[in-house]
């Protein structure tokens, strides 16, 4: 027997269902990873099975999302085969007032960013707890190559001294007793920063470090946010200039 839905579950479900309203027949849609994105995939599957969204194909951002989409009856393709996407719908770990995001809590940040930036539009879906005035309370994930990872970690911690952040500790993400590995075979460092004053500058500096593949800072990527509430209501937040 499935467990009762929590208020957070109900809010995520509302956001996921509302985001399906932006999908049109024949669209190529990026499918995000994480607990909120799963509600969108399930709602999309319902519409596809009902025949309301013919010829929709999805590009999953993780193996986990791909398995769920297949189970829900959503036809899948690869990003290379699709070439370009009409829309990507994904969750976030934090959303600031300008729709800058921290993503990567589920470990799929690289593929999520590739898919989102290869789309005409990105919609981020979330419950109200993900809305923040400033990014950084949620640990910032950065994806790194395994080779020399301890040296990469030391370099990252050193460069953090150049930035106005509340903390500068980096920890290697684990899967039980072993390093967590992404679908691409990379490791993840979680940066415990507390507050990030200049996320765009920080992202640029981190990406300049050899060994760093990508960061979980999504800046000027999300065009619109759907915030769900436990009563089933939703609100739409748009990015200025999007």
VOROBA-434202 format. One record per residue (C-alpha): residue number from 1; residue in three letters; x, y, z. Coordinates in Angstrom, 3 decimals, padded with zeros to 6 digits. Each point is the difference from the previous one (the first is absolute). Example, Ala and Ser with C-alpha at 12.3 -4.5 7.8 and 13.67 -1.06 7.14 Angstrom:
<site seq="1" type="ALA" x="012.300" y="-004.500" z="007.800"/>
<site seq="2" type="SER" x="001.370" y="003.440" z="-000.660"/>
***
This chain:
<site seq="1" type="UNK" x="000.000" y="000.000" z="000.000"/>
<site seq="2" type="UNK" x="001.412" y="003.396" z="-000.977"/>
<site seq="3" type="UNK" x="000.611" y="002.545" z="002.725"/>
<site seq="4" type="UNK" x="-002.248" y="003.054" z="000.377"/>
<site seq="5" type="UNK" x="001.196" y="003.098" z="-001.824"/>
<site seq="6" type="UNK" x="001.692" y="002.627" z="002.152"/>
<site seq="7" type="UNK" x="-000.741" y="003.730" z="-000.427"/>
<site seq="8" type="UNK" x="003.300" y="000.264" z="-001.922"/>
<site seq="9" type="UNK" x="-001.052" y="-002.891" z="-002.261"/>
<site seq="10" type="UNK" x="-003.328" y="001.689" z="-000.717"/>
<site seq="11" type="UNK" x="001.757" y="003.260" z="-000.874"/>
<site seq="12" type="UNK" x="002.442" y="-001.758" z="-002.320"/>
<site seq="13" type="UNK" x="-002.845" y="-001.927" z="-001.611"/>
<site seq="14" type="UNK" x="-001.902" y="003.246" z="-000.639"/>
<site seq="15" type="UNK" x="003.048" y="001.600" z="-001.628"/>
<site seq="16" type="UNK" x="000.669" y="-003.043" z="-002.168"/>
<site seq="17" type="UNK" x="-003.575" y="-000.238" z="-001.200"/>
<site seq="18" type="UNK" x="-000.184" y="003.709" z="-000.795"/>
<site seq="19" type="UNK" x="003.215" y="-000.161" z="-002.041"/>
<site seq="20" type="UNK" x="-001.593" y="-002.559" z="-002.344"/>
<site seq="21" type="UNK" x="-002.308" y="002.795" z="-001.192"/>
<site seq="22" type="UNK" x="003.013" y="001.520" z="-001.774"/>
<site seq="23" type="UNK" x="000.609" y="-003.159" z="-002.058"/>
<site seq="24" type="UNK" x="-001.565" y="-000.129" z="-003.463"/>
<site seq="25" type="UNK" x="-000.429" y="-002.934" z="-002.406"/>
<site seq="26" type="UNK" x="003.155" y="-000.788" z="-001.957"/>
<site seq="27" type="UNK" x="002.358" y="001.707" z="002.448"/>
<site seq="28" type="UNK" x="003.475" y="-001.266" z="000.864"/>
<site seq="29" type="UNK" x="000.203" y="000.310" z="003.770"/>
<site seq="30" type="UNK" x="002.947" y="-000.218" z="002.383"/>
<site seq="31" type="UNK" x="-000.911" y="-002.045" z="003.060"/>
<site seq="32" type="UNK" x="001.695" y="001.058" z="003.227"/>
<site seq="33" type="UNK" x="001.206" y="-002.106" z="002.904"/>
<site seq="34" type="UNK" x="-001.151" y="000.040" z="003.610"/>
<site seq="35" type="UNK" x="-003.098" y="-000.387" z="002.125"/>
<site seq="36" type="UNK" x="-001.870" y="002.979" z="-001.472"/>
<site seq="37" type="UNK" x="000.930" y="-000.857" z="-003.596"/>
<site seq="38" type="UNK" x="-001.374" y="-003.495" z="000.584"/>
<site seq="39" type="UNK" x="-003.463" y="001.485" z="000.579"/>
<site seq="40" type="UNK" x="000.259" y="001.782" z="-003.344"/>
<site seq="41" type="UNK" x="001.021" y="-003.204" z="-001.793"/>
<site seq="42" type="UNK" x="-002.919" y="-001.877" z="001.533"/>
<site seq="43" type="UNK" x="-002.456" y="002.739" z="-000.971"/>
<site seq="44" type="UNK" x="001.461" y="000.132" z="-003.509"/>
<site seq="45" type="UNK" x="-000.400" y="-003.764" z="-000.286"/>
<site seq="46" type="UNK" x="-003.685" y="000.275" z="000.922"/>
<site seq="47" type="UNK" x="-000.574" y="002.507" z="-002.799"/>
<site seq="48" type="UNK" x="001.970" y="-002.049" z="-002.517"/>
<site seq="49" type="UNK" x="-001.876" y="-003.207" z="000.829"/>
<site seq="50" type="UNK" x="-003.305" y="001.856" z="-000.277"/>
<site seq="51" type="UNK" x="000.937" y="001.130" z="-003.513"/>
<site seq="52" type="UNK" x="000.027" y="003.698" z="000.902"/>
<site seq="53" type="UNK" x="003.687" y="000.514" z="-000.864"/>
<site seq="54" type="UNK" x="000.677" y="-001.906" z="-003.189"/>
<site seq="55" type="UNK" x="003.538" y="-000.209" z="-001.400"/>
<site seq="56" type="UNK" x="001.606" y="001.406" z="003.157"/>
<site seq="57" type="UNK" x="003.479" y="-001.406" z="000.568"/>
<site seq="58" type="UNK" x="002.119" y="000.400" z="003.094"/>
<site seq="59" type="UNK" x="003.733" y="000.348" z="000.580"/>
<site seq="60" type="UNK" x="000.805" y="-001.212" z="003.541"/>
<site seq="61" type="UNK" x="002.754" y="001.615" z="002.046"/>
<site seq="62" type="UNK" x="000.842" y="-003.197" z="001.896"/>
<site seq="63" type="UNK" x="-000.339" y="-003.753" z="-000.201"/>
<site seq="64" type="UNK" x="-002.510" y="000.157" z="002.862"/>
<site seq="65" type="UNK" x="-002.232" y="002.485" z="-001.811"/>
<site seq="66" type="UNK" x="000.214" y="-002.017" z="-003.215"/>
<site seq="67" type="UNK" x="-001.244" y="-003.143" z="001.750"/>
<site seq="68" type="UNK" x="-002.917" y="001.881" z="001.554"/>
<site seq="69" type="UNK" x="-000.962" y="001.624" z="-003.310"/>
<site seq="70" type="UNK" x="000.031" y="-003.349" z="-001.801"/>
<site seq="71" type="UNK" x="-002.178" y="-001.504" z="002.729"/>
<site seq="72" type="UNK" x="-002.449" y="002.891" z="-000.425"/>
<site seq="73" type="UNK" x="-000.220" y="-000.515" z="-003.754"/>
<site seq="74" type="UNK" x="001.970" y="003.060" z="-001.096"/>
<site seq="75" type="UNK" x="001.946" y="-000.587" z="-003.187"/>
<site seq="76" type="UNK" x="003.693" y="000.820" z="000.424"/>
<site seq="77" type="UNK" x="002.802" y="001.166" z="-002.225"/>
<site seq="78" type="UNK" x="003.521" y="001.311" z="000.548"/>
<site seq="79" type="UNK" x="001.062" y="003.625" z="-000.121"/>
<site seq="80" type="UNK" x="002.186" y="-000.725" z="-003.022"/>
<site seq="81" type="UNK" x="-002.942" y="-001.529" z="-001.843"/>
<site seq="82" type="UNK" x="-002.339" y="002.841" z="000.968"/>
<site seq="83" type="UNK" x="002.551" y="002.668" z="-000.887"/>
<site seq="84" type="UNK" x="-001.826" y="002.712" z="001.940"/>
<site seq="85" type="UNK" x="-002.847" y="000.029" z="002.518"/>
<site seq="86" type="UNK" x="-003.124" y="002.083" z="000.253"/>
<site seq="87" type="UNK" x="-000.197" y="-000.123" z="003.760"/>
<site seq="88" type="UNK" x="001.729" y="-001.385" z="003.086"/>
<site seq="89" type="UNK" x="-001.785" y="-000.448" z="003.316"/>
<site seq="90" type="UNK" x="002.111" y="-000.637" z="003.092"/>
<site seq="91" type="UNK" x="000.089" y="000.586" z="003.728"/>
<site seq="92" type="UNK" x="002.485" y="001.993" z="002.079"/>
<site seq="93" type="UNK" x="001.552" y="-000.070" z="003.446"/>
<site seq="94" type="UNK" x="-000.122" y="003.789" z="000.312"/>
<site seq="95" type="UNK" x="-001.602" y="002.792" z="-002.055"/>
<site seq="96" type="UNK" x="000.816" y="003.668" z="000.553"/>
<site seq="97" type="UNK" x="-002.185" y="002.971" z="-001.069"/>
<site seq="98" type="UNK" x="001.821" y="000.246" z="-003.362"/>
<site seq="99" type="UNK" x="-000.592" y="-003.717" z="-000.657"/>
<site seq="100" type="UNK" x="003.644" y="-000.870" z="000.488"/>
<site seq="101" type="UNK" x="000.157" y="-003.553" z="001.307"/>
<site seq="102" type="UNK" x="002.029" y="-002.474" z="001.961"/>
<site seq="103" type="UNK" x="-000.512" y="-003.465" z="-001.456"/>
<site seq="104" type="UNK" x="001.747" y="-003.326" z="000.333"/>
<site seq="105" type="UNK" x="-001.354" y="-001.424" z="003.230"/>
<site seq="106" type="UNK" x="-000.966" y="-003.071" z="-002.004"/>
<site seq="107" type="UNK" x="003.434" y="-000.229" z="-001.619"/>
<site seq="108" type="UNK" x="-001.033" y="000.704" z="-003.610"/>
<site seq="109" type="UNK" x="001.081" y="003.635" z="-000.272"/>
<site seq="110" type="UNK" x="002.239" y="-000.336" z="-003.080"/>
<site seq="111" type="UNK" x="-002.572" y="-001.770" z="-002.138"/>
<site seq="112" type="UNK" x="-002.753" y="002.251" z="001.362"/>
<site seq="113" type="UNK" x="001.922" y="003.113" z="-001.049"/>
<site seq="114" type="UNK" x="000.823" y="-001.384" z="-003.445"/>
<site seq="115" type="UNK" x="-003.651" y="-000.817" z="-000.651"/>
<site seq="116" type="UNK" x="-001.327" y="003.266" z="001.438"/>
<site seq="117" type="UNK" x="002.324" y="002.166" z="-002.086"/>
<site seq="118" type="UNK" x="-000.914" y="-001.951" z="-003.133"/>
<site seq="119" type="UNK" x="-003.650" y="001.043" z="000.414"/>
<site seq="120" type="UNK" x="-002.016" y="002.955" z="-001.182"/>
<site seq="121" type="UNK" x="-001.408" y="000.314" z="003.503"/>
<site seq="122" type="UNK" x="000.654" y="-001.376" z="003.476"/>
<site seq="123" type="UNK" x="-002.710" y="-000.213" z="002.630"/>
<site seq="124" type="UNK" x="001.062" y="-000.697" z="003.556"/>
<site seq="125" type="UNK" x="-002.544" y="-001.632" z="002.311"/>
<site seq="126" type="UNK" x="000.167" y="000.061" z="003.782"/>
<site seq="127" type="UNK" x="-001.779" y="000.276" z="003.324"/>
<site seq="128" type="UNK" x="000.255" y="003.296" z="001.928"/>
<site seq="129" type="UNK" x="002.827" y="-001.259" z="002.233"/>
<site seq="130" type="UNK" x="002.379" y="000.284" z="-002.973"/>
<site seq="131" type="UNK" x="-000.485" y="003.764" z="-000.331"/>
<site seq="132" type="UNK" x="002.811" y="002.002" z="001.638"/>
<site seq="133" type="UNK" x="001.161" y="003.604" z="000.023"/>
<site seq="134" type="UNK" x="003.641" y="-001.014" z="-000.565"/>
<site seq="135" type="UNK" x="001.501" y="-003.268" z="-001.201"/>
<site seq="136" type="UNK" x="002.326" y="-002.090" z="002.118"/>
<site seq="137" type="UNK" x="-001.783" y="-001.520" z="002.988"/>
<site seq="138" type="UNK" x="-000.332" y="-003.210" z="-002.032"/>
<site seq="139" type="UNK" x="003.493" y="-001.431" z="-000.610"/>
<site seq="140" type="UNK" x="001.175" y="000.876" z="-003.503"/>
<site seq="141" type="UNK" x="000.899" y="-003.146" z="-001.990"/>
<site seq="142" type="UNK" x="002.879" y="000.069" z="-002.445"/>
<site seq="143" type="UNK" x="000.746" y="-002.952" z="-002.255"/>
<site seq="144" type="UNK" x="003.668" y="-000.994" z="-000.189"/>
<site seq="145" type="UNK" x="002.101" y="-002.686" z="-001.687"/>
<site seq="146" type="UNK" x="001.301" y="-002.760" z="002.315"/>
<site seq="147" type="UNK" x="003.645" y="000.496" z="-001.007"/>
<site seq="148" type="UNK" x="001.739" y="002.155" z="002.591"/>
<site seq="149" type="UNK" x="-003.266" y="000.816" z="001.736"/>
<site seq="150" type="UNK" x="001.646" y="000.856" z="003.329"/>
<site seq="151" type="UNK" x="002.199" y="002.577" z="-001.728"/>
<site seq="152" type="UNK" x="-003.047" y="001.407" z="-001.788"/>
<site seq="153" type="UNK" x="-001.760" y="000.244" z="003.359"/>
<site seq="154" type="UNK" x="002.932" y="001.885" z="001.529"/>
<site seq="155" type="UNK" x="000.122" y="002.456" z="-002.924"/>
<site seq="156" type="UNK" x="-003.746" y="000.596" z="000.240"/>
<site seq="157" type="UNK" x="000.172" y="000.665" z="003.733"/>
<site seq="158" type="UNK" x="002.863" y="002.437" z="-000.560"/>
<site seq="159" type="UNK" x="-001.816" y="001.983" z="-002.681"/>
<site seq="160" type="UNK" x="-003.054" y="000.302" z="002.243"/>
<site seq="161" type="UNK" x="002.038" y="002.379" z="002.164"/>
<site seq="162" type="UNK" x="-000.367" y="002.533" z="-002.834"/>
<site seq="163" type="UNK" x="-003.798" y="000.107" z="000.383"/>
<site seq="164" type="UNK" x="-002.503" y="001.355" z="002.477"/>
<site seq="165" type="UNK" x="-001.505" y="-003.219" z="001.279"/>
<site seq="166" type="UNK" x="-001.028" y="-001.051" z="003.495"/>
<site seq="167" type="UNK" x="001.958" y="-003.288" z="-000.118"/>
<site seq="168" type="UNK" x="002.766" y="-001.602" z="-002.040"/>
<site seq="169" type="UNK" x="-000.170" y="-003.728" z="000.744"/>
<site seq="170" type="UNK" x="-000.088" y="-002.552" z="-002.825"/>
<site seq="171" type="UNK" x="-001.022" y="-003.615" z="000.554"/>
<site seq="172" type="UNK" x="000.106" y="-002.963" z="-002.363"/>
<site seq="173" type="UNK" x="-003.479" y="-001.433" z="-000.550"/>
<site seq="174" type="UNK" x="-000.218" y="-003.643" z="000.986"/>
<site seq="175" type="UNK" x="-002.237" y="-002.916" z="-000.927"/>
<site seq="176" type="UNK" x="000.178" y="-002.018" z="003.231"/>
<site seq="177" type="UNK" x="003.747" y="-000.521" z="000.480"/>
<site seq="178" type="UNK" x="001.093" y="000.717" z="-003.588"/>
<site seq="179" type="UNK" x="000.143" y="003.235" z="-002.006"/>
<site seq="180" type="UNK" x="-003.274" y="000.853" z="-001.707"/>
<site seq="181" type="UNK" x="000.411" y="-000.231" z="-003.774"/>
<site seq="182" type="UNK" x="-002.155" y="001.819" z="-002.531"/>
<site seq="183" type="UNK" x="-001.399" y="-001.660" z="-003.122"/>
<site seq="184" type="UNK" x="003.088" y="001.402" z="-001.759"/>
<site seq="185" type="UNK" x="002.384" y="-001.640" z="002.474"/>
<site seq="186" type="UNK" x="000.955" y="003.222" z="001.775"/>
<site seq="187" type="UNK" x="000.147" y="000.850" z="003.705"/>
<site seq="188" type="UNK" x="-001.810" y="002.819" z="001.780"/>
<site seq="189" type="UNK" x="001.341" y="002.485" z="002.509"/>
<site seq="190" type="UNK" x="-002.625" y="001.753" z="002.115"/>
<site seq="191" type="UNK" x="001.044" y="003.530" z="000.961"/>
<site seq="192" type="UNK" x="-001.434" y="001.153" z="003.328"/>
<site seq="193" type="UNK" x="-000.064" y="003.737" z="-000.612"/>
<site seq="194" type="UNK" x="-002.977" y="001.244" z="001.994"/>
<site seq="195" type="UNK" x="-000.538" y="003.022" z="-002.238"/>
<site seq="196" type="UNK" x="001.341" y="000.901" z="-003.451"/>
<site seq="197" type="UNK" x="000.315" y="003.727" z="-000.687"/>
<site seq="198" type="UNK" x="001.183" y="-000.254" z="-003.628"/>
<site seq="199" type="UNK" x="-001.221" y="-003.297" z="-001.506"/>
<site seq="200" type="UNK" x="000.870" y="000.870" z="-003.600"/>
<site seq="201" type="UNK" x="003.607" y="000.880" z="000.855"/>
<site seq="202" type="UNK" x="000.340" y="-003.064" z="002.207"/>
<site seq="203" type="UNK" x="-001.248" y="-002.298" z="-002.757"/>
<site seq="204" type="UNK" x="002.537" y="001.440" z="-002.456"/>
<site seq="205" type="UNK" x="002.915" y="-000.452" z="002.415"/>
<site seq="206" type="UNK" x="-000.965" y="-003.546" z="000.900"/>
<site seq="207" type="UNK" x="-000.271" y="-000.999" z="-003.654"/>
<site seq="208" type="UNK" x="003.529" y="001.302" z="-000.590"/>
<site seq="209" type="UNK" x="001.421" y="-002.613" z="002.390"/>
<site seq="210" type="UNK" x="001.400" y="-003.044" z="-001.862"/>
<site seq="211" type="UNK" x="-001.928" y="-003.024" z="001.174"/>
<site seq="212" type="UNK" x="-003.272" y="001.881" z="000.528"/>
<site seq="213" type="UNK" x="-002.483" y="-001.130" z="-002.649"/>
<site seq="214" type="UNK" x="-003.050" y="002.072" z="000.940"/>
<site seq="215" type="UNK" x="-001.647" y="001.855" z="002.868"/>
<site seq="216" type="UNK" x="-003.530" y="-000.168" z="001.360"/>
<site seq="217" type="UNK" x="-000.493" y="003.741" z="-000.519"/>
<site seq="218" type="UNK" x="-002.597" y="000.518" z="-002.735"/>
<site seq="219" type="UNK" x="000.049" y="003.695" z="-000.870"/>
<site seq="220" type="UNK" x="-002.146" y="001.586" z="-002.743"/>
<site seq="221" type="UNK" x="-001.224" y="-003.456" z="-001.014"/>
<site seq="222" type="UNK" x="-003.447" y="-000.334" z="001.592"/>
<site seq="223" type="UNK" x="-002.633" y="002.154" z="-001.715"/>
<site seq="224" type="UNK" x="-002.943" y="-000.711" z="002.248"/>
<site seq="225" type="UNK" x="-000.724" y="-001.660" z="003.348"/>
<site seq="226" type="UNK" x="-003.117" y="-001.873" z="001.009"/>
<site seq="227" type="UNK" x="-000.364" y="000.002" z="003.781"/>
<site seq="228" type="UNK" x="-002.457" y="-002.552" z="001.324"/>
<site seq="229" type="UNK" x="-001.843" y="000.120" z="003.301"/>
<site seq="230" type="UNK" x="-001.409" y="-002.781" z="002.131"/>
<site seq="231" type="UNK" x="-003.589" y="001.127" z="-000.680"/>
<site seq="232" type="UNK" x="000.557" y="-000.684" z="-003.709"/>
<site seq="233" type="UNK" x="000.329" y="003.636" z="-001.002"/>
<site seq="234" type="UNK" x="002.980" y="001.222" z="-002.014"/>
<site seq="235" type="UNK" x="001.685" y="003.300" z="-000.740"/>
<site seq="236" type="UNK" x="002.075" y="000.978" z="-003.011"/>
<site seq="237" type="UNK" x="003.198" y="002.021" z="000.379"/>
<site seq="238" type="UNK" x="001.774" y="001.302" z="-003.094"/>
<site seq="239" type="UNK" x="003.579" y="001.162" z="-000.412"/>
<site seq="240" type="UNK" x="000.385" y="003.621" z="-001.002"/>
<site seq="241" type="UNK" x="000.908" y="000.178" z="-003.667"/>
<site seq="242" type="UNK" x="-000.791" y="-003.675" z="-000.658"/>
***
